[in-house]
C-alpha cells in the first residue's frame, strides 16, 4: 500500500471517531450482535481477495441510531430471505447513518445484488435512499474505513476497482447523491459492466 494511501486511511480512521484508532480493529457489528438469522441454503463460494468493491444503497428508509439500525438490518435480511427468496442477506456489509458497519454474508460467499455480476465483488450497502441526499458524514467515513479494512484483512486486492451498483445492474443504486461522492474516492473505476 502506498504511503499516500496509508495516510489517507489514517485520516479516514480519525474521521470515524474515537472508536477507531489507527492500528486498531475496525468495529463491525457482528451477525450475532444484530441477531441475524442463519442462512437458509447454500451460497456460491468465492476465493479471497476480491478484485472489486461495489457500493449500493438499500433504497428504503434509513436509520440514525443503534437501535433503529439494528432493527433495519434484521428487517432487510428478513425481507430478502422471505420475499426475495435469497439464502441470506444479499450484502457483505451494511452501513447505517449512525456510522456503524454491520456484518452481512461472509466475503467468501458470493453476494446477491447484481445478477450475473456478483462474482469477485464485495457488496457494501449504505442503509437508506440516497437519490437526493447523501449519507451522513459518519456513514461515509465508515465506508472509506471499511474499504481500507477489507484490503488489510485480505478481502480485497490492494488495487481493487470501486464501482457503483448501477454500473453492474439496471438500477439507480447507490442513488445519485452517493454515486457522485464515490466517484471521488480512491480506486473508483468508471467502466460500465452492464
VENKANOR-V669553 format. One record per residue. N is the residue number from 0. RES is the residue in three letters. OMEGA is omega in radians with two decimals (NA if undefined). NEAR is the number of other C-alpha atoms within 12 Angstrom. Layout:
n/res/omega/near
N/RES/OMEGA/NEAR
N/RES/OMEGA/NEAR
This chain:
n/res/omega/near
0/UNK/-3.09/15
1/UNK/3.13/11
2/UNK/3.13/9
3/UNK/-3.13/11
4/UNK/3.10/21
5/UNK/3.09/21
6/UNK/3.10/16
7/UNK/-3.13/22
8/UNK/3.11/34
9/UNK/3.14/25
10/UNK/3.11/21
11/UNK/3.12/31
12/UNK/3.08/33
13/UNK/-3.11/23
14/UNK/-3.14/24
15/UNK/3.07/30
16/UNK/-3.06/23
17/UNK/3.13/14
18/UNK/-3.12/20
19/UNK/3.09/28
20/UNK/3.11/19
21/UNK/3.13/23
22/UNK/3.13/16
23/UNK/3.12/16
24/UNK/3.09/17
25/UNK/-3.13/36
26/UNK/3.13/24
27/UNK/3.13/29
28/UNK/-3.08/24
29/UNK/3.07/23
30/UNK/3.13/26
31/UNK/-3.12/15
32/UNK/3.13/21
33/UNK/3.05/28
34/UNK/3.11/20
35/UNK/2.96/27
36/UNK/3.04/26
37/UNK/3.07/21
38/UNK/-3.09/23
39/UNK/-3.11/18
40/UNK/-3.14/14
41/UNK/3.05/13
42/UNK/-3.13/22
43/UNK/3.14/20
44/UNK/3.03/18
45/UNK/3.10/22
46/UNK/3.11/20
47/UNK/0.00/25
48/UNK/-3.12/25
49/UNK/-3.07/33
50/UNK/-3.00/29
51/UNK/2.98/38
52/UNK/-3.12/48
53/UNK/3.14/47
54/UNK/-3.14/48
55/UNK/2.89/48
56/UNK/-3.11/43
57/UNK/3.04/40
58/UNK/3.11/25
59/UNK/3.13/22
60/UNK/3.10/23
61/UNK/3.11/34
62/UNK/-3.07/29
63/UNK/3.12/25
64/UNK/-3.02/20
65/UNK/-3.09/22
66/UNK/-3.11/17
67/UNK/3.11/21
68/UNK/3.07/31
69/UNK/3.14/33
70/UNK/-3.11/24
71/UNK/3.11/32
72/UNK/3.12/46
73/UNK/3.13/30
74/UNK/3.12/26
75/UNK/3.12/36
76/UNK/-3.13/37
77/UNK/3.12/25
78/UNK/-3.07/21
79/UNK/-3.13/24
80/UNK/-3.07/23
81/UNK/-3.05/18
82/UNK/-3.11/14
83/UNK/3.09/16
84/UNK/3.01/17
85/UNK/3.09/27
86/UNK/-3.11/28
87/UNK/3.02/37
88/UNK/-2.96/44
89/UNK/-3.04/40
90/UNK/3.03/42
91/UNK/3.10/40
92/UNK/3.02/42
93/UNK/-3.10/47
94/UNK/3.14/48
95/UNK/3.08/42
96/UNK/3.08/36
97/UNK/-3.13/31
98/UNK/3.11/38
99/UNK/3.12/42
100/UNK/-3.12/42
101/UNK/3.10/44
102/UNK/3.06/36
103/UNK/3.08/40
104/UNK/-3.12/36
105/UNK/3.06/32
106/UNK/3.10/37
107/UNK/3.07/27
108/UNK/-3.10/32
109/UNK/3.08/34
110/UNK/-3.09/38
111/UNK/-3.11/38
112/UNK/-3.06/38
113/UNK/-3.05/30
114/UNK/3.14/19
115/UNK/-3.11/16
116/UNK/-3.13/26
117/UNK/-3.08/34
118/UNK/3.08/29
119/UNK/-3.08/31
120/UNK/3.00/45
121/UNK/-3.06/50
122/UNK/-3.14/50
123/UNK/-3.10/46
124/UNK/3.01/49
125/UNK/-3.09/56
126/UNK/-3.14/47
127/UNK/3.12/36
128/UNK/-3.04/29
129/UNK/3.05/32
130/UNK/-3.06/25
131/UNK/-3.12/17
132/UNK/3.12/20
133/UNK/3.01/26
134/UNK/3.10/40
135/UNK/3.07/29
136/UNK/3.13/25
137/UNK/3.13/30
138/UNK/3.14/38
139/UNK/3.11/37
140/UNK/3.11/36
141/UNK/3.12/41
142/UNK/3.13/47
143/UNK/3.10/40
144/UNK/3.11/43
145/UNK/3.11/41
146/UNK/3.08/45
147/UNK/3.12/37
148/UNK/-3.12/31
149/UNK/3.06/37
150/UNK/-3.11/30
151/UNK/-3.11/22
152/UNK/3.11/18
153/UNK/3.09/21
154/UNK/3.09/32
155/UNK/3.02/32
156/UNK/-3.10/27
157/UNK/-3.13/27
158/UNK/-3.13/25
159/UNK/3.01/29
160/UNK/3.05/30
161/UNK/-3.11/40
162/UNK/2.99/40
163/UNK/3.14/46
164/UNK/-3.10/44
165/UNK/3.11/29
166/UNK/-3.09/32
167/UNK/-3.02/33
168/UNK/3.13/24
169/UNK/-3.08/18
170/UNK/3.03/22
171/UNK/-3.12/24
172/UNK/0.27/37
173/UNK/-3.06/41
174/UNK/-3.06/32
175/UNK/-3.08/25
176/UNK/3.13/25
177/UNK/3.14/38
178/UNK/3.09/36
179/UNK/-3.12/23
180/UNK/-3.06/28
181/UNK/3.09/34
182/UNK/3.13/23
183/UNK/-3.12/16
184/UNK/3.06/30
185/UNK/3.07/26
186/UNK/3.14/27
187/UNK/3.13/26
188/UNK/-3.04/26
189/UNK/-3.14/21
190/UNK/3.02/17
191/UNK/3.13/17
192/UNK/-3.09/20
193/UNK/NA/15
